[in-house]
Amino acid sequence: MDLLIVILIALGVIAIAALIYWAITNRRRTRLRERFGPEYDRMVEQRDDRRGVESELAMREKRRRKLDIVPLSARARDEYARRWHEIQSRFVDQPGPAVGEADGLVQEVMRERGYPVEDFSQREADLSVDHPTVLEHYRAAHGISLAQSQGQASTEDLRQAMVHYRTLFEELLETGTGEAEYRPGEPHVVMDVTEEQAAADRRTGGTDRT
């Protein structure tokens, strides 16, 4: 066979292989961006290593498939919603302890749903697979909670932490793998802490009670 023909055939095979690789990579990238949304963009922006980020996200998916994530029962939802309401009511007079309780309650819900909760970084990674759009709320709330433990969070910071925790809490409470649509009744209404706290501040002259 003529050497030129052999070279052309080889180049053609390489070109086809490259095209297949590009198509597979592009499809995987599109799927990961759709699955992880803002978490994908955040990681790429921070690390400037798209391939590395995609490998890590694929590993998160693989780990998630091994977890047995289940929806909450209606009774469990009622109980958790009741406890959240109590914590939020205590926020008015004890904002610091209330934020700590909110963090603990979120972890309880995660544990009952089937998420490991021993390590925050792992909780963060596991949640990113199922709840990427609220993950930033959890990070923000956790950061404020850590600041509170060091006496570095204001009442306004704590109020924001409660809002962030509430966002994740509501999603964990009302969504899940394979569960039916949940229509919350009166016991599940999660009140906005901002107006209640603002009223208390007006009564006390805005004293910081951290």
C-alpha positions, 0 to 999 in steps of 0.5 A: 500500500502506498505510504501516502494512503497509509498516512491519510488513513492514519490521520483519518482515524486520529481525526475520528477518534478526536471527534468522538473524544470531543463529543463525549467530553462535551456531553459530559461537561454539559451534563455536569453543568446542568446537574451542578449549576452554580456549583460547577461555575463556582468551582471552575472560577475558583480553581481555573481547572475545568477538567479537574473540577469535572473529575471531582464532580463526577466522583461526587456523583459516584459517591452519591449513588452509593448513599440511600437518600430517602424522603421524610415521612409526613410525621417527620416533616411535621415534627421538624417544622414544629421544632424549626418554628420553636427555634425561630421564636427563640431567636428573638431573645437568644439569637446566638444559641438559636443559630446553633440550634438551627445548624443542629436541626439541619444536620438532623434532617440530613441524617434522617434523609440518609446523608453522612453528617460527620464532616462539613466538607463532606456534607457540602460535597454530598449536598451539591449533587442534589441541592446545588442551588441552595449550597451557597446558603449553607456555606454562608450560614455555616460561616456565620455560625463559626464566627458566632462561636468565636464571638465575631457575629453581630445580630444582623449576621445571625439574622442572615444565618437563620435566613440561609439555614431556612432556605436549605431546611425548607428544601431538605424538608419538602424535596427528595428522591422519588417522593410525591409533591408535598403541600405544606399545611399550617404547621409547616409554614416557616416564618420570616425571622426578619420582621419578628426580630426587627420588632424586638429591636425596636422594643429594646432600642436595637441592643445587640444580644449576641 
